Amino acid sequence: MPIVVKTLNDLPPIDEQRIKKLKKMQDKDIDFSDMPALTQEQLARFVPAKLLNRSLFRHVKKPRSATPRKRATRGNLKQLAENSESGKLVK
């Protein structure tokens, strides 16, 4: 089976109708019959893309707690220490 190469110029133009059609499409509607199955050797060499080129993937920071903590500065260091001992939150 010959390898078919497509570029962005080969794709049909994207309009509102095509976007709606693609949004409605489910995974089961995609035809993979023309794709050859991967061999065990190919699967063994598999490496996730994010490990190959880390610049393409950005780490998404997630908040650790519901209430953000105030940063310690020289002016409020004593107050933060006192409040942490008593269990109070500083805003």
VOMIKE-703463 format. One line per 8 residues: number of its first residue (from 1); their letters; for each residue z, x, y of N, C-alpha, C, CB. Coordinates in Angstrom, 1 decimal, always signed. Glycine has a CB too. Layout:
<sites>
NUM	a	Z/X/Y/Z/X/Y/Z/X/Y/Z/X/Y  ...
</sites>
This chain:
<sites>
1	mpivvktl	+0.0/+0.9/-1.2/+0.0/+0.0/+0.0/+0.0/+0.9/+1.2/+1.2/-1.0/+0.0  -1.0/+0.7/+2.1/-1.0/+1.5/+3.3/+0.1/+1.2/+4.3/-2.4/+1.4/+4.0  +0.5/+2.2/+5.1/+1.6/+2.0/+6.1/+1.0/+1.5/+7.3/+2.4/+3.4/+6.3  +1.5/+0.4/+7.8/+1.0/-0.2/+9.1/+1.9/+0.2/+10.2/+0.9/-1.8/+8.9  +1.4/+0.7/+11.3/+2.1/+1.1/+12.4/+1.8/+0.2/+13.6/+1.8/+2.6/+12.8  +2.9/-0.4/+14.2/+2.7/-1.3/+15.4/+3.3/-0.6/+16.6/+3.3/-2.7/+15.1  +2.8/-0.9/+17.8/+3.4/-0.5/+19.0/+3.8/-1.7/+19.8/+2.5/+0.4/+19.8  +4.5/-1.6/+20.9/+4.9/-2.7/+21.7/+3.6/-3.4/+22.3/+5.8/-2.2/+22.9
9	ndlppide	+2.6/-2.7/+22.5/+1.3/-3.3/+23.0/+0.7/-4.3/+22.0/+0.3/-2.3/+23.4  +1.0/-4.1/+20.7/+0.4/-4.9/+19.6/+1.1/-6.2/+19.5/+0.4/-4.1/+18.3  +2.3/-6.3/+20.0/+3.1/-7.6/+19.9/+2.6/-8.7/+20.8/+4.6/-7.3/+20.1  +2.7/-9.9/+20.4/+2.3/-11.0/+21.3/+3.2/-11.1/+22.5/+2.3/-12.4/+20.5  +2.7/-11.6/+23.6/+3.5/-11.6/+24.8/+4.7/-12.6/+24.6/+2.7/-12.1/+26.0  +5.8/-12.3/+25.2/+7.0/-13.1/+25.1/+7.1/-14.1/+26.2/+8.3/-12.2/+25.1  +7.1/-15.4/+25.8/+7.2/-16.5/+26.8/+8.4/-17.3/+26.3/+5.9/-17.3/+26.9  +8.7/-18.3/+27.1/+9.9/-19.2/+26.8/+9.8/-19.9/+25.4/+10.0/-20.3/+27.9
17	qrikklkk	+8.6/-20.3/+25.1/+8.4/-21.0/+23.8/+8.7/-20.0/+22.6/+6.9/-21.5/+23.7  +8.2/-18.8/+22.8/+8.4/-17.8/+21.7/+9.9/-17.4/+21.6/+7.6/-16.5/+21.9  +10.6/-17.3/+22.7/+12.0/-17.0/+22.7/+12.8/-18.1/+22.0/+12.5/-16.8/+24.1  +12.4/-19.4/+22.3/+13.1/-20.5/+21.6/+12.9/-20.5/+20.1/+12.6/-21.9/+22.2  +11.6/-20.2/+19.7/+11.3/-20.1/+18.3/+12.1/-19.0/+17.6/+9.8/-19.9/+18.1  +12.2/-17.8/+18.2/+12.9/-16.7/+17.6/+14.4/-17.0/+17.6/+12.7/-15.5/+18.4  +15.0/-17.7/+18.6/+16.4/-18.1/+18.5/+16.7/-19.0/+17.4/+16.8/-18.7/+19.9  +15.8/-19.9/+17.1/+16.0/-20.9/+16.0/+15.8/-20.3/+14.6/+15.0/-22.1/+16.2
25	mqdkdidf	+15.1/-19.2/+14.6/+14.8/-18.5/+13.3/+16.1/-18.0/+12.6/+13.8/-17.4/+13.5  +16.2/-18.3/+11.3/+17.3/-17.8/+10.6/+16.9/-16.6/+9.7/+18.0/-18.9/+9.7  +17.9/-15.9/+9.2/+17.5/-14.7/+8.3/+16.7/-15.1/+7.1/+18.8/-14.0/+7.9  +17.0/-16.3/+6.6/+16.2/-16.7/+5.4/+14.8/-17.0/+5.7/+16.9/-17.9/+4.7  +14.4/-17.2/+6.9/+13.0/-17.5/+7.3/+12.2/-16.2/+7.5/+13.0/-18.2/+8.6  +12.8/-15.1/+7.4/+12.0/-13.8/+7.6/+11.4/-13.4/+6.3/+13.0/-12.7/+8.1  +10.1/-13.1/+6.3/+9.4/-12.7/+5.1/+9.4/-11.2/+4.9/+7.9/-13.2/+5.1  +10.2/-10.7/+3.9/+10.3/-9.3/+3.6/+9.4/-8.9/+2.4/+11.7/-8.9/+3.3
33	sdmpaltq	+8.5/-9.8/+2.0/+7.7/-9.5/+0.7/+6.8/-8.3/+0.9/+6.9/-10.7/+0.4  +6.4/-8.0/+2.1/+5.5/-6.8/+2.2/+6.2/-5.5/+2.4/+4.6/-7.1/+3.5  +7.5/-5.5/+2.3/+8.3/-4.3/+2.5/+8.7/-3.8/+1.1/+9.6/-4.5/+3.3  +8.4/-2.5/+0.8/+8.8/-2.0/-0.6/+10.3/-1.9/-0.7/+8.1/-0.7/-0.8  +10.8/-2.1/-1.9/+12.2/-1.9/-2.1/+12.6/-0.4/-2.0/+12.6/-2.5/-3.5  +13.8/-0.2/-1.5/+14.3/+1.2/-1.5/+14.7/+1.7/-2.8/+15.5/+1.3/-0.5  +14.4/+3.0/-3.1/+14.8/+3.6/-4.4/+16.3/+4.0/-4.2/+13.9/+4.8/-4.7  +16.9/+4.3/-5.4/+18.3/+4.8/-5.4/+18.4/+6.2/-4.6/+18.8/+5.0/-6.8
41	eqlarfvp	+17.4/+7.0/-4.7/+17.4/+8.3/-3.9/+17.3/+8.0/-2.4/+16.1/+9.1/-4.3  +16.5/+7.1/-2.0/+16.5/+6.7/-0.6/+17.8/+6.2/-0.1/+15.4/+5.7/-0.3  +18.5/+5.3/-0.9/+19.8/+4.7/-0.5/+20.8/+5.8/-0.5/+20.2/+3.7/-1.5  +20.7/+6.8/-1.3/+21.7/+7.9/-1.4/+21.6/+8.8/-0.1/+21.5/+8.8/-2.6  +20.4/+8.9/+0.5/+20.2/+9.7/+1.7/+20.5/+8.9/+3.0/+18.8/+10.2/+1.7  +20.8/+7.6/+2.9/+21.0/+6.7/+4.0/+22.1/+7.2/+4.9/+21.2/+5.3/+3.6  +21.9/+7.3/+6.2/+22.9/+7.6/+7.2/+22.8/+6.6/+8.3/+22.7/+9.1/+7.7  +23.9/+6.0/+8.7/+23.9/+5.0/+9.8/+23.3/+5.7/+11.1/+25.2/+4.4/+10.1
49	akllnrsl	+22.5/+4.9/+11.8/+21.8/+5.4/+13.0/+22.8/+5.9/+14.0/+20.9/+4.4/+13.6  +24.0/+5.3/+14.1/+24.9/+5.7/+15.1/+25.5/+7.1/+14.8/+26.1/+4.7/+15.2  +25.4/+7.6/+13.6/+25.8/+8.9/+13.3/+24.7/+9.9/+13.6/+26.2/+9.0/+11.8  +23.5/+9.5/+13.6/+22.4/+10.4/+13.8/+22.2/+10.7/+15.3/+21.1/+9.8/+13.3  +22.4/+9.7/+16.1/+22.2/+9.8/+17.6/+23.3/+9.0/+18.3/+20.8/+9.3/+18.0  +24.4/+9.7/+18.5/+25.5/+9.0/+19.1/+25.3/+8.6/+20.6/+26.7/+9.9/+19.1  +24.3/+9.1/+21.2/+24.0/+8.8/+22.6/+23.5/+7.3/+22.7/+23.0/+9.8/+23.3  +23.0/+6.8/+21.6/+22.4/+5.4/+21.6/+23.5/+4.4/+21.5/+21.4/+5.3/+20.5
57	frhvkkpr	+24.7/+4.8/+21.1/+25.8/+3.8/+20.8/+26.9/+4.1/+21.8/+26.2/+3.9/+19.4  +27.4/+3.1/+22.4/+28.5/+3.2/+23.3/+29.8/+2.5/+22.7/+28.2/+2.6/+24.7  +30.9/+3.2/+22.8/+32.1/+2.7/+22.3/+32.6/+1.6/+23.2/+33.2/+3.8/+22.1  +33.0/+0.5/+22.7/+33.4/-0.7/+23.5/+35.0/-0.6/+23.4/+32.9/-2.0/+23.0  +35.6/-0.4/+24.6/+37.0/-0.4/+24.7/+37.6/-1.8/+24.5/+37.5/+0.3/+26.0  +38.7/-1.9/+23.7/+39.3/-3.2/+23.6/+40.8/-3.0/+24.1/+39.3/-3.6/+22.1  +41.2/-4.0/+24.8/+42.6/-3.9/+25.3/+43.6/-3.9/+24.1/+42.9/-5.1/+26.3  +44.6/-3.1/+24.3/+45.6/-3.0/+23.2/+46.7/-4.0/+23.3/+46.3/-1.6/+23.2
65	satprkra	+47.0/-4.5/+24.5/+48.0/-5.5/+24.7/+47.6/-6.5/+25.7/+49.4/-4.8/+25.2  +48.3/-7.6/+25.7/+47.9/-8.7/+26.7/+48.3/-8.4/+28.1/+48.6/-10.0/+26.2  +49.3/-7.6/+28.3/+49.8/-7.2/+29.6/+49.5/-5.8/+29.9/+51.3/-7.6/+29.9  +48.7/-5.4/+30.9/+48.5/-4.0/+31.2/+49.7/-3.3/+31.7/+47.3/-3.9/+32.2  +49.9/-2.1/+31.3/+51.0/-1.3/+31.8/+50.7/-0.6/+33.1/+51.4/-0.3/+30.7  +51.7/-0.5/+33.9/+51.6/+0.2/+35.2/+51.7/+1.7/+35.0/+52.7/-0.3/+36.2  +50.8/+2.4/+35.7/+50.8/+3.9/+35.5/+52.0/+4.5/+36.2/+49.6/+4.5/+36.1  +52.6/+5.5/+35.6/+53.7/+6.2/+36.2/+53.2/+7.1/+37.3/+54.5/+7.0/+35.2
73	trgnlkql	+53.9/+7.0/+38.5/+53.6/+7.9/+39.6/+55.0/+8.4/+40.0/+52.9/+7.2/+40.8  +55.0/+9.4/+40.9/+56.3/+10.0/+41.4/+57.1/+8.9/+42.1/+56.0/+11.1/+42.4  +56.5/+8.0/+42.8/+57.2/+7.0/+43.5/+57.9/+5.9/+42.6/+56.3/+6.3/+44.5  +57.3/+5.6/+41.5/+57.8/+4.5/+40.7/+58.3/+5.0/+39.3/+56.8/+3.4/+40.5  +58.4/+6.3/+39.1/+58.8/+6.8/+37.8/+60.2/+6.4/+37.4/+58.7/+8.4/+37.8  +61.2/+6.5/+38.3/+62.5/+6.1/+38.1/+62.6/+4.6/+37.7/+63.4/+6.5/+39.3  +61.9/+3.8/+38.5/+61.9/+2.4/+38.3/+61.3/+2.0/+36.9/+61.1/+1.6/+39.4  +60.2/+2.7/+36.5/+59.6/+2.4/+35.2/+60.6/+2.8/+34.1/+58.3/+3.2/+35.1
81	aensesgk	+61.3/+3.9/+34.3/+62.2/+4.4/+33.2/+63.4/+3.4/+33.1/+62.8/+5.8/+33.6  +63.9/+2.9/+34.2/+65.0/+1.9/+34.2/+64.6/+0.6/+33.5/+65.5/+1.6/+35.6  +63.4/+0.2/+33.9/+62.9/-1.1/+33.3/+62.5/-1.0/+31.9/+61.7/-1.6/+34.1  +62.1/+0.2/+31.4/+61.7/+0.3/+30.0/+63.0/+0.3/+29.1/+60.9/+1.6/+29.8  +64.1/+0.8/+29.7/+65.3/+0.8/+29.0/+65.9/-0.6/+28.9/+66.4/+1.7/+29.6  +65.7/-1.4/+29.9/+66.2/-2.8/+29.9/+65.3/-3.8/+29.3/+66.6/-3.2/+31.3  +64.0/-3.3/+29.0/+63.1/-4.2/+28.3/+62.3/-5.1/+29.3/+63.8/-5.1/+27.4  +62.4/-4.9/+30.6/+61.7/-5.6/+31.6/+60.3/-5.1/+31.8/+62.4/-5.6/+33.0
89	lvk	+59.3/-5.9/+32.1/+57.9/-5.5/+32.4/+57.8/-5.3/+33.9/+56.9/-6.5/+31.8  +57.1/-4.3/+34.3/+56.8/-4.0/+35.7/+55.4/-4.4/+36.0/+57.1/-2.5/+36.0  +55.2/-5.2/+37.0/+53.8/-5.6/+37.4/+53.4/-4.9/+38.7/+53.7/-7.1/+37.5
</sites>
